[in-house]
Amino acid sequence: MIHRGHLYTISKAKSLGDVLVVVVARDSTIRKRKGREPVSDENQRSALISSLRQVDAAVLGVEGNIYDTLERVKPDVVALGYDQHHMESEIERESKARGIRLDVVRLDSPSPSLKTTALLKDF
Amino acid sequence: MIHRGHLYTISKAKSLGDVLVVVVARDSTIRKRKGREPVSDENQRSALISSLRQVDAAVLGVEGNIYDTLERVKPDVVALGYDQHHMESEIERESKARGIRLDVVRLDSPSPSLKTTALLKDF
C-alpha cells in the first residue's frame, strides 16, 4: 500500500533527475528482511508504484545483487530511501569498479512515524 | 493509504469518461461512518489521490450533501464505488430535480477482500 511517506520519497527522488525509475523489492527480499509475507506481491506492488504520476517506470530488483539492476537501468543518480540498508559508499565504490558512473544520494524522511506500521497502530 | 482495490476502482471510473474528478471524503464523514479517526486526514488523502496518473483532479466533498459537489463539478457520469452507500436511483432523481443531467454507474469490485482491513489482517 502507498502512503504519504512513500509519496514524499518519490517526489524527492524525482526532483533529482528527469526520469524516475523505481526498483521494486522482490517478495523474497521482503520475506528475508521483514520475516513475513508481503501484504501485496511484487507484481501488485510494481503496478501500484507505476500508477503514480511521478514514476516513469518500475522494475523488479534482483535479490542480493543491486548491480545487475544498475547495469540495466544505467541511472545518473541512485536515490536511497531513508530506511534502506544499502551503504552509499559501497554502492559508489562497487559501481566505479564496474565502470558505472553514478552519484548516490540518501533521501531524508519527513518524519520517522511515516511508516505503514506506525500509521496503522490505531487502525 | 492506496491499495490495488482503489486502483481498480479508479481505472474503471476513468474508463467511463475523459476527465476523472475524485471526490474525497471529509474527515467528519469518516468519523461518522467508521466511528474512528481517519488514518490520514482529508488533505493528505486528497494529495495521495492526486498523485495517481489517472486522476485529473481531486476535490473534497461536502458532508451530507453530495449535490453541492455535483453542481460544482458538473460531471457527465457519476461512478459510485462498489461499497459506497449512496443510492443510484436517489442521485438520478435528485439531480434531475435540480436540472443536472448525469448518468450514475455502480462500479463492481474485483474481490470483496480488497479492503484495507482485509489486506492487513495478517499484518
gemmi code that builds the backbone of each chain (N, CA, C; Angstrom):
import gemmi

chains = {
    "A": [
        ("MET", (0.823, -1.195, 0.000), (0.000, 0.000, 0.000), (0.866, 1.257, 0.000)),
        ("ILE", (0.336, 2.288, -0.614), (1.091, 3.535, -0.752), (0.571, 4.562, 0.242)),
        ("HIS", (1.470, 5.156, 1.003), (1.065, 6.224, 1.917), (1.905, 7.478, 1.652)),
        ("ARG", (1.636, 8.541, 2.399), (2.255, 9.824, 2.081), (3.764, 9.830, 2.321)),
        ("GLY", (4.278, 8.901, 3.114), (5.728, 8.780, 3.276), (6.377, 8.315, 1.980)),
        ("HIS", (5.742, 7.353, 1.305), (6.246, 6.899, 0.001), (6.222, 8.050, -1.006)),
        ("LEU", (5.135, 8.812, -0.959), (4.970, 9.923, -1.901), (6.056, 10.979, -1.699)),
        ("TYR", (6.373, 11.246, -0.447), (7.443, 12.198, -0.122), (8.757, 11.721, -0.727)),
        ("THR", (9.069, 10.448, -0.525), (10.312, 9.868, -1.029), (10.362, 9.923, -2.552)),
        ("ILE", (9.257, 9.599, -3.195), (9.202, 9.586, -4.662), (9.346, 11.006, -5.225)),
        ("SER", (8.726, 11.982, -4.578), (8.864, 13.368, -5.038), (10.301, 13.849, -4.923)),
        ("LYS", (10.943, 13.504, -3.802), (12.341, 13.899, -3.602), (13.235, 13.245, -4.663)),
        ("ALA", (12.996, 11.951, -4.924), (13.806, 11.232, -5.917), (13.596, 11.830, -7.307)),
        ("LYS", (12.343, 12.115, -7.641), (12.015, 12.683, -8.955), (12.731, 14.019, -9.165)),
        ("SER", (12.855, 14.786, -8.101), (13.461, 16.121, -8.209), (14.958, 16.052, -8.523)),
        ("LEU", (15.556, 14.869, -8.423), (16.993, 14.722, -8.676), (17.326, 14.459, -10.142)),
        ("GLY", (16.295, 14.273, -10.973), (16.582, 13.975, -12.379), (15.357, 14.170, -13.248)),
        ("ASP", (15.426, 13.653, -14.479), (14.327, 13.826, -15.437), (13.411, 12.611, -15.478)),
        ("VAL", (14.017, 11.427, -15.382), (13.242, 10.192, -15.494), (13.433, 9.405, -14.192)),
        ("LEU", (12.318, 9.018, -13.591), (12.406, 8.285, -12.333), (12.050, 6.810, -12.554)),
        ("VAL", (13.037, 5.955, -12.327), (12.826, 4.505, -12.376), (12.856, 3.995, -10.938)),
        ("VAL", (11.790, 3.357, -10.514), (11.735, 2.831, -9.145), (12.045, 1.335, -9.179)),
        ("VAL", (13.003, 0.922, -8.355), (13.305, -0.502, -8.245), (12.441, -1.072, -7.117)),
        ("VAL", (11.578, -2.002, -7.484), (10.629, -2.592, -6.539), (11.260, -3.841, -5.910)),
        ("ALA", (11.156, -3.940, -4.593), (11.754, -5.079, -3.877), (11.077, -6.391, -4.284)),
        ("ARG", (11.858, -7.453, -4.371), (11.305, -8.789, -4.637), (10.616, -9.320, -3.391)),
        ("ASP", (9.652, -10.195, -3.591), (8.981, -10.831, -2.455), (9.990, -11.566, -1.563)),
        ("SER", (10.947, -12.216, -2.212), (11.948, -12.986, -1.445), (12.767, -12.073, -0.528)),
        ("THR", (13.037, -10.855, -0.996), (13.795, -9.896, -0.177), (12.960, -9.456, 1.022)),
        ("ILE", (11.689, -9.219, 0.797), (10.807, -8.791, 1.893), (10.678, -9.904, 2.936)),
        ("ARG", (10.507, -11.143, 2.457), (10.428, -12.270, 3.402), (11.675, -12.328, 4.273)),
        ("LYS", (12.827, -12.116, 3.626), (14.095, -12.217, 4.354), (14.247, -11.065, 5.351)),
        ("ARG", (13.917, -9.855, 4.908), (14.161, -8.691, 5.770), (13.093, -8.499, 6.836)),
        ("LYS", (11.837, -8.782, 6.484), (10.753, -8.497, 7.426), (10.260, -9.747, 8.133)),
        ("GLY", (10.665, -10.910, 7.654), (10.263, -12.148, 8.318), (8.780, -12.449, 8.207)),
        ("ARG", (8.147, -11.924, 7.159), (6.723, -12.193, 6.929), (6.440, -12.094, 5.429)),
        ("GLU", (5.259, -12.596, 5.048), (4.836, -12.455, 3.662), (4.540, -10.984, 3.356)),
        ("PRO", (4.847, -10.525, 2.148), (4.420, -9.160, 1.777), (2.892, -9.072, 1.731)),
        ("VAL", (2.344, -7.888, 2.078), (0.886, -7.689, 2.041), (0.375, -7.819, 0.602)),
        ("SER", (1.127, -7.228, -0.347), (0.832, -7.392, -1.772), (2.062, -8.014, -2.424)),
        ("ASP", (1.867, -8.812, -3.470), (3.043, -9.432, -4.083), (3.791, -8.445, -4.979)),
        ("GLU", (4.942, -8.847, -5.474), (5.837, -7.929, -6.183), (5.207, -7.351, -7.455)),
        ("ASN", (4.375, -8.128, -8.133), (3.742, -7.594, -9.342), (2.661, -6.575, -8.994)),
        ("GLN", (1.953, -6.822, -7.911), (0.943, -5.872, -7.454), (1.608, -4.582, -6.973)),
        ("ARG", (2.735, -4.719, -6.261), (3.440, -3.513, -5.793), (4.006, -2.727, -6.961)),
        ("SER", (4.470, -3.446, -7.962), (5.003, -2.792, -9.154), (3.903, -2.009, -9.884)),
        ("ALA", (2.712, -2.611, -9.978), (1.587, -1.930, -10.636), (1.163, -0.699, -9.841)),
        ("LEU", (1.172, -0.808, -8.532), (0.793, 0.331, -7.682), (1.778, 1.492, -7.885)),
        ("ILE", (3.060, 1.176, -7.835), (4.092, 2.210, -7.996), (3.991, 2.857, -9.375)),
        ("SER", (3.731, 2.047, -10.396), (3.619, 2.570, -11.764), (2.420, 3.492, -11.938)),
        ("SER", (1.448, 3.376, -11.043), (0.246, 4.198, -11.168), (0.474, 5.633, -10.696)),
        ("LEU", (1.636, 5.889, -10.105), (1.924, 7.245, -9.626), (2.447, 8.112, -10.771)),
        ("ARG", (1.904, 9.313, -10.837), (2.224, 10.245, -11.912), (3.732, 10.495, -12.045)),
        ("GLN", (4.420, 10.604, -10.910), (5.836, 10.980, -10.969), (6.765, 9.812, -11.308)),
        ("VAL", (6.211, 8.609, -11.359), (7.034, 7.425, -11.634), (7.002, 7.128, -13.133)),
        ("ASP", (8.180, 7.134, -13.777), (8.235, 6.870, -15.217), (8.300, 5.377, -15.504)),
        ("ALA", (8.919, 4.622, -14.631), (8.967, 3.169, -14.817), (9.249, 2.507, -13.477)),
        ("ALA", (8.794, 1.277, -13.357), (9.093, 0.466, -12.172), (9.704, -0.838, -12.663)),
        ("VAL", (10.768, -1.255, -12.039), (11.387, -2.547, -12.402), (11.554, -3.369, -11.137)),
        ("LEU", (11.429, -4.681, -11.285), (11.668, -5.559, -10.139), (13.177, -5.710, -9.951)),
        ("GLY", (13.610, -5.619, -8.735), (15.034, -5.750, -8.432), (15.516, -7.188, -8.589)),
        ("VAL", (16.794, -7.378, -8.362), (17.392, -8.717, -8.373), (17.849, -8.977, -6.945)),
        ("GLU", (17.318, -10.005, -6.322), (17.626, -10.232, -4.914), (19.120, -10.418, -4.675)),
        ("GLY", (19.614, -9.655, -3.746), (21.006, -9.826, -3.339), (22.021, -9.242, -4.296)),
        ("ASN", (21.554, -8.649, -5.417), (22.526, -8.057, -6.337), (21.949, -6.818, -7.009)),
        ("ILE", (22.183, -5.670, -6.373), (21.650, -4.436, -6.931), (22.413, -4.009, -8.187)),
        ("TYR", (23.606, -4.583, -8.421), (24.445, -4.090, -9.516), (23.961, -4.556, -10.883)),
        ("ASP", (23.321, -5.719, -10.929), (22.695, -6.136, -12.195), (21.648, -5.120, -12.606)),
        ("THR", (20.862, -4.682, -11.627), (19.817, -3.689, -11.910), (20.440, -2.363, -12.335)),
        ("LEU", (21.498, -1.949, -11.646), (22.140, -0.679, -12.010), (22.720, -0.744, -13.423)),
        ("GLU", (23.262, -1.907, -13.803), (23.814, -2.036, -15.158), (22.713, -2.012, -16.216)),
        ("ARG", (21.537, -2.517, -15.850), (20.412, -2.486, -16.792), (19.820, -1.088, -16.909)),
        ("VAL", (19.615, -0.434, -15.746), (18.918, 0.866, -15.741), (19.852, 2.016, -16.100)),
        ("LYS", (21.118, 1.884, -15.758), (22.129, 2.928, -16.003), (21.676, 4.302, -15.513)),
        ("PRO", (21.410, 4.431, -14.243), (20.959, 5.748, -13.732), (22.143, 6.716, -13.559)),
        ("ASP", (21.855, 7.997, -13.656), (22.862, 9.005, -13.323), (22.940, 9.194, -11.812)),
        ("VAL", (21.802, 9.013, -11.165), (21.722, 9.199, -9.713), (20.977, 8.007, -9.111)),
        ("VAL", (21.496, 7.492, -8.013), (20.767, 6.489, -7.241), (20.255, 7.176, -5.978)),
        ("ALA", (18.945, 7.178, -5.785), (18.353, 7.785, -4.590), (17.942, 6.670, -3.637)),
        ("LEU", (18.546, 6.644, -2.478), (18.222, 5.625, -1.479), (17.183, 6.168, -0.512)),
        ("GLY", (16.167, 5.374, -0.218), (15.207, 5.755, 0.804), (15.903, 5.877, 2.156)),
        ("TYR", (15.337, 6.691, 3.029), (15.986, 6.966, 4.324), (16.185, 5.695, 5.146)),
        ("ASP", (15.336, 4.669, 4.882), (15.423, 3.451, 5.702), (15.990, 2.263, 4.930)),
        ("GLN", (16.562, 2.504, 3.752), (17.144, 1.381, 3.016), (18.515, 1.034, 3.585)),
        ("HIS", (18.813, -0.262, 3.588), (20.025, -0.692, 4.302), (21.307, -0.485, 3.506)),
        ("HIS", (21.192, -0.242, 2.196), (22.408, -0.130, 1.375), (23.297, 1.017, 1.846)),
        ("MET", (24.608, 0.830, 1.683), (25.577, 1.839, 2.079), (25.940, 2.679, 0.862)),
        ("GLU", (25.851, 3.998, 0.993), (26.226, 4.892, -0.102), (27.639, 4.595, -0.592)),
        ("SER", (28.579, 4.492, 0.367), (29.992, 4.343, -0.002), (30.228, 3.029, -0.747)),
        ("GLU", (29.530, 1.987, -0.360), (29.705, 0.690, -1.017), (29.187, 0.738, -2.459)),
        ("ILE", (28.026, 1.385, -2.642), (27.468, 1.480, -3.998), (28.400, 2.300, -4.885)),
        ("GLU", (28.920, 3.397, -4.335), (29.826, 4.242, -5.126), (31.097, 3.479, -5.513)),
        ("ARG", (31.652, 2.739, -4.568), (32.899, 2.003, -4.814), (32.678, 0.877, -5.825)),
        ("GLU", (31.622, 0.099, -5.596), (31.358, -1.071, -6.448), (30.966, -0.648, -7.868)),
        ("SER", (30.212, 0.445, -7.984), (29.815, 0.935, -9.305), (31.048, 1.375, -10.084)),
        ("LYS", (31.935, 2.071, -9.400), (33.177, 2.539, -10.033), (33.985, 1.350, -10.538)),
        ("ALA", (34.059, 0.300, -9.722), (34.813, -0.902, -10.095), (34.223, -1.553, -11.343)),
        ("ARG", (32.913, -1.384, -11.555), (32.256, -1.958, -12.730), (32.154, -0.968, -13.885)),
        ("GLY", (32.777, 0.164, -13.731), (32.764, 1.152, -14.812), (31.444, 1.891, -14.955)),
        ("ILE", (30.622, 1.896, -13.888), (29.346, 2.630, -13.931), (29.539, 3.966, -13.219)),
        ("ARG", (29.231, 5.051, -13.902), (29.360, 6.382, -13.279), (28.000, 6.796, -12.741)),
        ("LEU", (27.931, 7.014, -11.463), (26.673, 7.477, -10.863), (26.931, 8.172, -9.533)),
        ("ASP", (25.971, 8.987, -9.130), (26.003, 9.600, -7.808), (24.985, 8.896, -6.922)),
        ("VAL", (25.291, 8.795, -5.637), (24.362, 8.176, -4.691), (23.890, 9.241, -3.712)),
        ("VAL", (22.590, 9.347, -3.556), (22.004, 10.340, -2.648), (21.145, 9.606, -1.621)),
        ("ARG", (21.320, 9.945, -0.371), (20.459, 9.390, 0.681), (19.329, 10.365, 0.945)),
        ("LEU", (18.103, 9.936, 0.731), (16.945, 10.808, 0.963), (16.641, 10.884, 2.452)),
        ("ASP", (16.057, 12.010, 2.845), (15.644, 12.134, 4.244), (14.187, 11.701, 4.387)),
        ("SER", (13.713, 11.686, 5.594), (12.313, 11.370, 5.849), (11.657, 12.572, 6.506)),
        ("PRO", (10.405, 12.859, 6.129), (9.724, 13.990, 6.759), (9.499, 13.718, 8.242)),
        ("SER", (9.352, 12.450, 8.572), (9.056, 12.067, 9.950), (9.191, 10.554, 10.052)),
        ("PRO", (9.889, 10.065, 11.067), (10.065, 8.613, 11.176), (8.756, 7.886, 11.464)),
        ("SER", (7.714, 8.627, 11.833), (6.436, 7.974, 12.120), (5.669, 7.649, 10.835)),
        ("LEU", (6.205, 8.135, 9.698), (5.519, 7.868, 8.432), (5.880, 6.489, 7.907)),
        ("LYS", (5.511, 5.466, 8.644), (5.700, 4.092, 8.199), (4.353, 3.393, 8.320)),
        ("THR", (4.134, 2.404, 7.445), (2.836, 1.731, 7.441), (2.467, 1.248, 8.839)),
        ("THR", (3.400, 0.616, 9.504), (3.093, 0.052, 10.820), (2.734, 1.138, 11.830)),
        ("ALA", (3.406, 2.302, 11.729), (3.105, 3.401, 12.653), (1.766, 4.044, 12.309)),
        ("LEU", (1.513, 4.229, 11.010), (0.259, 4.847, 10.584), (-0.931, 3.989, 11.014)),
        ("LEU", (-0.703, 2.677, 11.108), (-1.810, 1.758, 11.385), (-1.901, 1.343, 12.838)),
        ("LYS", (-1.103, 1.975, 13.689), (-1.070, 1.497, 15.075), (-2.435, 1.599, 15.762)),
        ("ASP", (-3.254, 2.554, 15.331), (-4.585, 2.695, 15.947), (-5.692, 2.149, 15.057)),
        ("PHE", (-5.281, 1.474, 13.971), (-6.266, 1.037, 12.981), (-7.072, -0.142, 13.503)),
    ],
    "B": [
        ("MET", (-4.297, 5.316, 2.892), (-3.340, 4.602, 2.058), (-4.016, 4.023, 0.822)),
        ("ILE", (-3.257, 3.914, -0.241), (-3.817, 3.445, -1.514), (-3.409, 1.998, -1.759)),
        ("HIS", (-4.379, 1.151, -2.053), (-4.055, -0.230, -2.395), (-4.660, -0.583, -3.751)),
        ("ARG", (-4.434, -1.805, -4.201), (-4.815, -2.175, -5.567), (-6.327, -2.179, -5.770)),
        ("GLY", (-7.102, -2.286, -4.707), (-8.563, -2.171, -4.837), (-8.956, -0.763, -5.254)),
        ("HIS", (-8.299, 0.256, -4.639), (-8.561, 1.641, -5.043), (-8.187, 1.852, -6.511)),
        ("LEU", (-7.056, 1.283, -6.890), (-6.564, 1.441, -8.257), (-7.534, 0.841, -9.265)),
        ("TYR", (-8.083, -0.303, -8.917), (-9.070, -0.957, -9.779), (-10.274, -0.044, -9.963)),
        ("THR", (-10.769, 0.515, -8.872), (-11.934, 1.396, -8.911), (-11.644, 2.643, -9.750)),
        ("ILE", (-10.465, 3.214, -9.567), (-10.097, 4.430, -10.295), (-9.951, 4.148, -11.789)),
        ("SER", (-9.379, 3.014, -12.151), (-9.246, 2.654, -13.570), (-10.612, 2.471, -14.217)),
        ("LYS", (-11.503, 1.812, -13.502), (-12.857, 1.606, -14.019), (-13.562, 2.944, -14.212)),
        ("ALA", (-13.436, 3.829, -13.222), (-14.079, 5.142, -13.302), (-13.498, 5.948, -14.458)),
        ("LYS", (-12.193, 5.925, -14.591), (-11.522, 6.671, -15.665), (-12.004, 6.210, -17.037)),
        ("SER", (-12.276, 4.921, -17.168), (-12.680, 4.365, -18.460), (-14.069, 4.852, -18.895)),
        ("LEU", (-14.807, 5.482, -17.978), (-16.165, 5.954, -18.289), (-16.189, 7.355, -18.892)),
        ("GLY", (-15.030, 8.018, -18.951), (-15.017, 9.382, -19.475), (-13.623, 9.846, -19.817)),
        ("ASP", (-13.482, 11.155, -20.034), (-12.184, 11.714, -20.427), (-11.436, 12.298, -19.238)),
        ("VAL", (-12.171, 12.935, -18.333), (-11.552, 13.611, -17.192), (-12.105, 12.985, -15.919)),
        ("LEU", (-11.219, 12.554, -15.055), (-11.664, 11.908, -13.810), (-11.446, 12.835, -12.619)),
        ("VAL", (-12.555, 13.250, -12.013), (-12.505, 14.055, -10.784), (-12.913, 13.132, -9.633)),
        ("VAL", (-12.055, 13.001, -8.648), (-12.355, 12.145, -7.497), (-12.834, 13.013, -6.337)),
        ("VAL", (-13.987, 12.676, -5.783), (-14.481, 13.385, -4.603), (-13.954, 12.649, -3.365)),
        ("VAL", (-13.146, 13.344, -2.591), (-12.503, 12.764, -1.408), (-13.397, 12.992, -0.190)),
        ("ALA", (-13.602, 11.936, 0.579), (-14.465, 12.035, 1.771), (-13.882, 12.988, 2.805)),
        ("ARG", (-14.751, 13.725, 3.473), (-14.320, 14.602, 4.563), (-13.994, 13.767, 5.797)),
        ("ASP", (-13.116, 14.297, 6.628), (-12.787, 13.614, 7.891), (-14.050, 13.390, 8.724)),
        ("SER", (-14.926, 14.394, 8.730), (-16.140, 14.289, 9.552), (-17.028, 13.133, 9.080)),
        ("THR", (-17.052, 12.908, 7.766), (-17.848, 11.803, 7.222), (-17.252, 10.459, 7.650)),
        ("ILE", (-15.934, 10.357, 7.608), (-15.266, 9.101, 8.003), (-15.510, 8.823, 9.485)),
        ("ARG", (-15.384, 9.877, 10.294), (-15.643, 9.695, 11.739), (-17.056, 9.152, 11.952)),
        ("LYS", (-17.997, 9.706, 11.205), (-19.395, 9.313, 11.389), (-19.628, 7.881, 10.901)),
        ("ARG", (-19.084, 7.553, 9.727), (-19.357, 6.237, 9.148), (-18.540, 5.121, 9.773)),
        ("LYS", (-17.292, 5.408, 10.093), (-16.407, 4.343, 10.576), (-16.220, 4.365, 12.087)),
        ("GLY", (-16.659, 5.447, 12.717), (-16.558, 5.503, 14.171), (-15.142, 5.587, 14.690)),
        ("ARG", (-14.229, 6.097, 13.868), (-12.841, 6.276, 14.305), (-12.221, 7.434, 13.536)),
        ("GLU", (-11.043, 7.873, 13.995), (-10.299, 8.898, 13.276), (-9.780, 8.325, 11.946)),
        ("PRO", (-9.757, 9.126, 10.882), (-9.106, 8.642, 9.651), (-7.604, 8.437, 9.871)),
        ("VAL", (-7.020, 7.442, 9.182), (-5.574, 7.177, 9.310), (-4.778, 8.384, 8.801)),
        ("SER", (-5.225, 8.953, 7.674), (-4.643, 10.192, 7.146), (-5.770, 11.211, 7.046)),
        ("ASP", (-5.437, 12.506, 7.228), (-6.521, 13.486, 7.186), (-6.931, 13.794, 5.736)),
        ("GLU", (-7.987, 14.562, 5.586), (-8.578, 14.768, 4.264), (-7.622, 15.436, 3.271)),
        ("ASN", (-6.777, 16.314, 3.745), (-5.830, 16.951, 2.821), (-4.739, 15.976, 2.384)),
        ("GLN", (-4.320, 15.140, 3.299), (-3.326, 14.123, 2.948), (-3.921, 13.108, 1.971)),
        ("ARG", (-5.171, 12.721, 2.208), (-5.815, 11.765, 1.294), (-6.033, 12.384, -0.085)),
        ("SER", (-6.338, 13.672, -0.093), (-6.519, 14.368, -1.359), (-5.202, 14.420, -2.145)),
        ("ALA", (-4.102, 14.665, -1.453), (-2.785, 14.710, -2.106), (-2.398, 13.329, -2.635)),
        ("LEU", (-2.702, 12.298, -1.872), (-2.396, 10.928, -2.297), (-3.160, 10.590, -3.580)),
        ("ILE", (-4.451, 10.875, -3.577), (-5.291, 10.570, -4.733), (-4.825, 11.363, -5.956)),
        ("SER", (-4.434, 12.619, -5.745), (-3.962, 13.461, -6.856), (-2.660, 12.956, -7.449)),
        ("SER", (-1.931, 12.151, -6.691), (-0.633, 11.670, -7.180), (-0.783, 10.526, -8.181)),
        ("LEU", (-2.014, 10.036, -8.342), (-2.240, 8.941, -9.287), (-2.394, 9.479, -10.710)),
        ("ARG", (-1.710, 8.828, -11.638), (-1.666, 9.247, -13.042), (-3.063, 9.399, -13.645)),
        ("GLN", (-3.974, 8.496, -13.292), (-5.297, 8.504, -13.932), (-6.254, 9.534, -13.343)),
        ("VAL", (-5.850, 10.158, -12.250), (-6.728, 11.135, -11.588), (-6.401, 12.542, -12.099)),
        ("ASP", (-7.394, 13.206, -12.679), (-7.166, 14.550, -13.200), (-7.333, 15.618, -12.125)),
        ("ALA", (-8.211, 15.370, -11.173), (-8.398, 16.315, -10.078), (-9.037, 15.607, -8.891)),
        ("ALA", (-8.773, 16.112, -7.715), (-9.423, 15.611, -6.503), (-10.058, 16.799, -5.807)),
        ("VAL", (-11.286, 16.636, -5.358), (-11.954, 17.711, -4.608), (-12.495, 17.124, -3.306)),
        ("LEU", (-12.490, 17.941, -2.274), (-13.079, 17.499, -1.007), (-14.597, 17.608, -1.113)),
        ("GLY", (-15.284, 16.595, -0.659), (-16.745, 16.600, -0.696), (-17.341, 17.554, 0.324)),
        ("VAL", (-18.652, 17.642, 0.320), (-19.380, 18.437, 1.306), (-20.175, 17.443, 2.146)),
        ("GLU", (-19.895, 17.410, 3.432), (-20.539, 16.399, 4.268), (-22.051, 16.493, 4.204)),
        ("GLY", (-22.663, 15.346, 3.947), (-24.114, 15.273, 3.993), (-24.824, 15.869, 2.800)),
        ("ASN", (-24.066, 16.426, 1.833), (-24.727, 16.999, 0.669), (-23.874, 16.818, -0.574)),
        ("ILE", (-24.108, 15.704, -1.269), (-23.313, 15.454, -2.468), (-23.728, 16.354, -3.626)),
        ("TYR", (-24.908, 16.999, -3.531), (-25.414, 17.751, -4.677), (-24.697, 19.080, -4.874)),
        ("ASP", (-24.205, 19.673, -3.787), (-23.372, 20.866, -3.947), (-22.144, 20.531, -4.780)),
        ("THR", (-21.554, 19.372, -4.481), (-20.362, 18.941, -5.217), (-20.705, 18.660, -6.683)),
        ("LEU", (-21.823, 17.988, -6.896), (-22.229, 17.693, -8.283), (-22.487, 18.978, -9.066)),
        ("GLU", (-23.057, 19.976, -8.404), (-23.321, 21.243, -9.102), (-22.019, 21.973, -9.429)),
        ("ARG", (-21.026, 21.793, -8.549), (-19.727, 22.428, -8.818), (-18.966, 21.709, -9.929)),
        ("VAL", (-18.918, 20.363, -9.846), (-18.098, 19.567, -10.779), (-18.795, 19.364, -12.126)),
        ("LYS", (-20.130, 19.310, -12.108), (-20.915, 19.062, -13.322), (-20.426, 17.854, -14.119)),
        ("PRO", (-20.451, 16.686, -13.531), (-19.962, 15.508, -14.259), (-21.021, 14.981, -15.230)),
        ("ASP", (-20.567, 14.315, -16.294), (-21.496, 13.614, -17.187), (-21.889, 12.271, -16.583)),
        ("VAL", (-20.943, 11.695, -15.853), (-21.169, 10.384, -15.251), (-20.712, 10.443, -13.792)),
        ("VAL", (-21.511, 9.874, -12.914), (-21.086, 9.685, -11.524), (-20.794, 8.194, -11.344)),
        ("ALA", (-19.563, 7.878, -10.973), (-19.192, 6.478, -10.738), (-19.123, 6.249, -9.235)),
        ("LEU", (-19.980, 5.358, -8.748), (-20.003, 5.049, -7.320), (-19.139, 3.817, -7.054)),
        ("GLY", (-18.321, 3.882, -6.034), (-17.561, 2.701, -5.630), (-18.519, 1.598, -5.189)),
        ("TYR", (-18.061, 0.348, -5.300), (-18.956, -0.786, -5.012), (-19.485, -0.758, -3.573)),
        ("ASP", (-18.725, -0.107, -2.655), (-19.140, -0.118, -1.253), (-19.654, 1.239, -0.780)),
        ("GLN", (-19.912, 2.159, -1.705), (-20.457, 3.455, -1.276), (-21.950, 3.334, -1.016)),
        ("HIS", (-22.403, 4.061, 0.021), (-23.776, 3.843, 0.472), (-24.819, 4.543, -0.384)),
        ("HIS", (-24.382, 5.516, -1.228), (-25.370, 6.286, -1.992), (-26.205, 5.374, -2.902)),
        ("MET", (-27.454, 5.763, -3.100), (-28.364, 5.009, -3.960), (-28.349, 5.616, -5.354)),
        ("GLU", (-28.145, 4.797, -6.371), (-28.155, 5.273, -7.752), (-29.460, 6.019, -8.066)),
        ("SER", (-30.578, 5.395, -7.701), (-31.882, 5.957, -8.082), (-32.095, 7.322, -7.424)),
        ("GLU", (-31.634, 7.461, -6.192), (-31.807, 8.728, -5.479), (-30.978, 9.838, -6.140)),
        ("ILE", (-29.756, 9.519, -6.516), (-28.907, 10.521, -7.165), (-29.522, 10.931, -8.502)),
        ("GLU", (-30.005, 9.944, -9.252), (-30.609, 10.260, -10.558), (-31.839, 11.152, -10.388)),
        ("ARG", (-32.684, 10.830, -9.420), (-33.919, 11.578, -9.202), (-33.617, 13.000, -8.732)),
        ("GLU", (-32.732, 13.101, -7.731), (-32.423, 14.398, -7.133), (-31.689, 15.308, -8.123)),
        ("SER", (-30.797, 14.714, -8.947), (-30.071, 15.512, -9.945), (-31.048, 16.077, -10.963)),
        ("LYS", (-31.961, 15.231, -11.391), (-32.959, 15.654, -12.363), (-33.775, 16.826, -11.815)),
        ("ALA", (-34.165, 16.712, -10.532), (-34.949, 17.765, -9.879), (-34.177, 19.088, -9.843)),
        ("ARG", (-32.842, 19.000, -9.796), (-32.012, 20.203, -9.771), (-31.572, 20.639, -11.173)),
        ("GLY", (-32.051, 19.955, -12.175), (-31.687, 20.316, -13.541), (-30.287, 19.889, -13.944)),
        ("ILE", (-29.729, 18.895, -13.230), (-28.401, 18.391, -13.585), (-28.582, 17.100, -14.386)),
        ("ARG", (-27.999, 17.056, -15.577), (-28.098, 15.831, -16.385), (-26.852, 14.989, -16.158)),
        ("LEU", (-27.038, 13.782, -15.682), (-25.892, 12.886, -15.490), (-26.358, 11.441, -15.435)),
        ("ASP", (-25.421, 10.533, -15.708), (-25.680, 9.102, -15.542), (-24.965, 8.633, -14.285)),
        ("VAL", (-25.566, 7.668, -13.624), (-24.939, 7.102, -12.421), (-24.573, 5.649, -12.708)),
        ("VAL", (-23.327, 5.300, -12.435), (-22.842, 3.938, -12.670), (-22.322, 3.371, -11.343)),
        ("ARG", (-22.729, 2.166, -11.034), (-22.198, 1.489, -9.838), (-21.039, 0.596, -10.283)),
        ("LEU", (-19.859, 0.865, -9.764), (-18.683, 0.055, -10.124), (-18.701, -1.271, -9.372)),
        ("ASP", (-18.109, -2.279, -9.987), (-18.002, -3.568, -9.293), (-16.670, -3.623, -8.542)),
        ("SER", (-16.472, -4.669, -7.809), (-15.206, -4.873, -7.093), (-14.571, -6.144, -7.621)),
        ("PRO", (-13.249, -6.160, -7.787), (-12.606, -7.379, -8.262), (-12.741, -8.490, -7.217)),
        ("SER", (-12.829, -8.079, -5.962), (-12.883, -9.063, -4.880), (-13.206, -8.323, -3.589)),
        ("PRO", (-14.166, -8.806, -2.801), (-14.518, -8.088, -1.573), (-13.374, -8.091, -0.541)),
        ("SER", (-12.371, -8.956, -0.771), (-11.259, -8.988, 0.189), (-10.288, -7.835, -0.045)),
        ("LEU", (-10.504, -7.068, -1.142), (-9.605, -5.949, -1.418), (-10.007, -4.715, -0.618)),
        ("LYS", (-9.924, -4.838, 0.680), (-10.169, -3.710, 1.579), (-8.960, -3.605, 2.498)),
        ("THR", (-8.695, -2.365, 2.944), (-7.508, -2.169, 3.777), (-7.523, -3.118, 4.972)),
        ("THR", (-8.648, -3.208, 5.649), (-8.709, -4.050, 6.854), (-8.444, -5.509, 6.516)),
        ("ALA", (-8.970, -5.990, 5.341), (-8.747, -7.379, 4.960), (-7.298, -7.599, 4.544)),
        ("LEU", (-6.746, -6.650, 3.772), (-5.365, -6.776, 3.341), (-4.410, -6.810, 4.524)),
        ("LEU", (-4.801, -6.160, 5.601), (-3.903, -6.034, 6.750), (-4.182, -7.038, 7.851)),
        ("LYS", (-5.070, -7.993, 7.596), (-5.453, -8.876, 8.686), (-4.274, -9.678, 9.245)),
        ("ASP", (-3.257, -9.920, 8.387), (-2.078, -10.669, 8.862), (-0.885, -9.759, 9.105)),
        ("PHE", (-1.146, -8.451, 9.069), (-0.025, -7.504, 9.132), (0.506, -7.418, 10.557)),
    ],
}
model = gemmi.Model(1)
for chain_id, residues in chains.items():
    chain = gemmi.Chain(chain_id)
    for i, (resn, *xyz) in enumerate(residues, 1):
        res = gemmi.Residue()
        res.name, res.seqid = resn, gemmi.SeqId(i, " ")
        for name, pos in zip(("N", "CA", "C"), xyz):
            atom = gemmi.Atom()
            atom.name, atom.element = name, gemmi.Element(name[0])
            atom.pos, atom.b_iso = gemmi.Position(*pos), 0.0
            res.add_atom(atom)
        chain.add_residue(res)
    model.add_chain(chain)
structure = gemmi.Structure()
structure.add_model(model)
structure.setup_entities()
